[in-house]
Amino acid sequence: MVKFKLCFVALLCCLSFPVSAQLTYGTTGLLHAPSAEMQRDKTLMIGGNFLNKELTPPTWYYHTYNYFLNVTIFPWMEVAYTCTLFKAEALGLAPYGYSGFTNQDRYFSLRLRALKEGQFWKYMPAVVFGTSDPFTSTNSQMASTEGNGYYSRFYVAATKHIPLGREEIGVHLSYLYNKRKEYKLNGMAAGITYNPSFHPQLRLIVEYDSKDFAFGATYCLFKYLHFQVEMQKMQYFSGGLTVNIHLK
């Protein structure tokens, strides 16, 4: 099974995909770590993903799926609404005749660009402040240590694209924080992206998300379909599909 997944990833990489789509959270980003890249103004993204349990907080001790709606309202502001599926067995509903995916965790994400790349100074990186799942519905607290804010995170991210001859790489650095007991974040994340000039639809990504290393790729097909594959901890497969619609 592992060999099949690796072959599948290799096949997708050989085809071609670029959007900076962070499918775990349904927001623009790398694989699991943030970036300071933004979508085009008035971009609508609708997507769904398979999430390996190694990519999710400990509450999900099983593989799951998510789906999301994302809108870049202004060039400097992005809002997303993401739902991640729960299994009935994990919620203690099996004795009542329920099984499989019967409920979902819902949360909003917000990204605000503070600086545009190259603004004021040619070496200036883009800077974005962002959050996902900031509140819990249990007690309406922000950055709660418990409750249903499973994907809670706050971060600041910087991105700079560096030309190397005919090629260009993206360098991304971020700091993430939350107060969750079961999935605490308090550290730096970093990543590198590369879109080959001979096939710009393909984007290769390597990252450290403050906990684990990962590599993956995104591929843009027909300008509207974006596929992403990821190997979390360099071995566990996750992947998904996003449809991009430009409203302007």
ZIHU-V858495 format. One record per residue. N is the residue number from 1. SS is DSSP state (A for helix, B for strand, O for the rest). PHI is phi in radians with two decimals (none if undefined). D_LAST is the distance of its C-alpha to the last C-alpha in Angstrom with 2 decimals. Layout:
n = (N N)
ss = (SS SS)
phi = (PHI PHI)
d_last = (D_LAST D_LAST)
This chain:
n = (1 2 3 4 5 6 7 8 9 10 11 12 13 14 15 16 17 18 19 20 21 22 23 24 25 26 27 28 29 30 31 32 33 34 35 36 37 38 39 40 41 42 43 44 45 46 47 48 49 50 51 52 53 54 55 56 57 58 59 60 61 62 63 64 65 66 67 68 69 70 71 72 73 74 75 76 77 78 79 80 81 82 83 84 85 86 87 88 89 90 91 92 93 94 95 96 97 98 99 100 101 102 103 104 105 106 107 108 109 110 111 112 113 114 115 116 117 118 119 120 121 122 123 124 125 126 127 128 129 130 131 132 133 134 135 136 137 138 139 140 141 142 143 144 145 146 147 148 149 150 151 152 153 154 155 156 157 158 159 160 161 162 163 164 165 166 167 168 169 170 171 172 173 174 175 176 177 178 179 180 181 182 183 184 185 186 187 188 189 190 191 192 193 194 195 196 197 198 199 200 201 202 203 204 205 206 207 208 209 210 211 212 213 214 215 216 217 218 219 220 221 222 223 224 225 226 227 228 229 230 231 232 233 234 235 236 237 238 239 240 241 242 243 244 245 246 247 248)
ss = (O A A A A A A A A A A A A A A O O O O O B B O O O O B B O O O O O O O O O O O O O O B B B B B B B B B O A A A O O O O O O O O B B B B B B B B B B B O O B B B B B B B B B B B A A A A O O A A A O O O O B B B B B B B B B B B B B B B O O O O O O O O O O B B B B B B B O O B O O O O O O B O O O O O O O O O O B B B B B B B B B B B B O O B B B B B B B B B B B O O O O O O O O B B B B B B B B B O O O O O O O B B B B B B B O O O O B B B B B B B B B O O O B B B B B B B B O O O B B B B B B B B B B B O O)
phi = (none -1.11 -1.08 -1.11 -1.11 -1.12 -1.14 -1.11 -1.09 -1.08 -1.10 -1.10 -1.15 -1.34 -1.31 2.99 -2.97 none -2.29 -1.48 -1.87 -1.71 -1.27 -1.04 -1.81 1.27 -2.21 -1.16 3.00 -1.55 -1.64 -2.21 -1.67 -1.31 -2.45 -1.82 -1.34 -2.20 -1.32 -1.11 -0.97 1.10 -1.68 -1.89 -2.11 -2.23 -2.65 -2.60 -2.56 -1.63 -2.03 -1.12 -1.07 -1.27 -1.70 -1.82 -1.06 -1.03 -0.98 -1.65 -1.62 -2.44 -1.15 -2.54 -2.36 -2.40 -2.55 -2.66 -2.21 -2.34 -2.31 -1.58 -1.23 -2.27 -1.03 -1.94 -2.45 -2.29 -2.23 -2.35 -2.21 -2.18 -2.15 -2.06 -1.37 -1.80 -1.62 -1.04 -1.08 -1.24 -1.65 1.31 -1.70 -1.02 -1.06 -1.70 1.59 -1.63 -2.68 1.28 -1.40 -2.20 -2.60 -2.63 -1.61 -2.14 -2.78 -1.81 -2.26 -2.43 -2.23 -2.20 -1.48 -1.60 -2.40 -1.55 -1.04 1.47 -1.24 1.26 -2.73 -1.11 -1.67 -1.19 -1.38 -1.25 -2.29 -2.28 -1.83 -2.59 -2.63 -2.27 0.86 -1.27 -2.01 -1.88 -1.37 -1.16 -2.31 0.99 -1.57 -1.58 0.95 -1.23 -1.39 -2.33 1.56 -1.70 -1.47 -1.07 -1.77 -1.05 -2.85 -2.23 -2.72 -2.21 -2.27 -2.25 -2.40 -2.43 -1.68 -2.05 -1.31 -2.27 1.17 -1.43 -1.75 -2.60 -2.07 -1.83 -1.95 -2.25 -2.38 -2.63 -2.15 -2.06 -2.62 -2.73 -2.05 -1.12 -1.28 -1.59 -2.64 -1.30 -2.11 -2.90 -3.06 -1.55 -2.26 -2.66 -2.83 -2.28 -2.11 -2.54 -1.90 -1.10 -1.11 -1.38 -2.73 -1.18 -1.16 -1.67 -2.20 -1.77 -2.38 -2.22 -2.70 -2.14 -1.65 1.56 -2.23 -2.40 -1.62 -2.68 -2.43 -3.06 -2.70 -2.13 -2.45 -1.75 -2.13 1.06 1.24 -2.10 -1.75 -2.16 -1.77 -2.41 -2.21 -2.51 -2.02 -1.23 0.99 1.18 -2.64 -1.83 -1.41 -2.39 -2.95 -2.94 -2.35 -2.24 -1.81 -1.79 -2.19 -1.65 -1.45 -2.40)
d_last = (43.08 42.14 42.71 40.44 37.57 38.12 38.16 34.94 33.21 34.73 33.58 29.93 30.21 31.72 28.89 25.78 22.16 18.99 17.27 19.03 19.52 22.42 23.16 26.17 24.22 20.81 19.31 18.34 21.71 24.48 26.62 28.24 28.11 25.32 23.56 21.67 18.70 15.21 12.12 8.96 7.25 5.74 7.60 10.01 13.38 16.36 19.61 23.39 26.18 29.92 31.41 34.87 37.11 37.55 33.92 34.14 36.22 39.87 39.27 37.96 41.07 39.66 36.68 33.76 30.16 27.03 23.63 20.61 17.29 15.09 12.05 10.90 10.76 11.02 11.54 15.12 15.22 15.06 16.82 18.37 20.91 23.39 26.44 29.36 32.10 35.70 38.78 41.29 44.11 42.58 42.35 45.96 45.18 47.15 50.35 48.55 47.67 44.10 43.03 39.99 36.56 36.89 34.90 32.01 31.26 28.06 26.46 23.46 22.22 20.70 19.76 19.67 19.46 22.40 22.40 20.09 21.92 23.97 23.60 26.94 28.67 27.93 29.36 27.46 25.91 22.77 23.98 22.55 24.43 23.95 25.73 25.95 28.19 29.59 31.57 34.14 34.58 38.32 38.99 35.62 36.40 34.04 34.88 37.72 40.23 40.51 38.89 35.81 33.54 34.05 30.94 31.28 30.43 29.57 28.70 27.82 26.43 26.37 24.95 25.93 25.35 28.58 29.08 32.17 32.89 30.33 29.20 27.36 27.90 26.15 28.59 27.77 30.08 29.92 32.31 32.23 34.30 35.29 38.61 38.76 42.29 41.48 38.54 38.92 36.57 37.80 37.20 35.26 32.87 31.90 30.25 29.61 26.83 27.13 24.91 27.42 26.61 28.07 25.71 22.62 21.32 24.20 24.41 27.83 28.38 31.59 31.90 34.32 32.87 35.82 37.86 37.51 36.52 34.08 32.54 29.87 27.05 23.49 22.44 19.18 19.73 17.64 14.66 13.99 17.46 18.84 22.56 24.54 28.30 30.40 34.12 34.92 38.22 37.99 39.17 37.41 34.56 31.29 28.17 25.09 21.97 18.30 15.48 12.05 9.03 5.51 3.78 0.00)
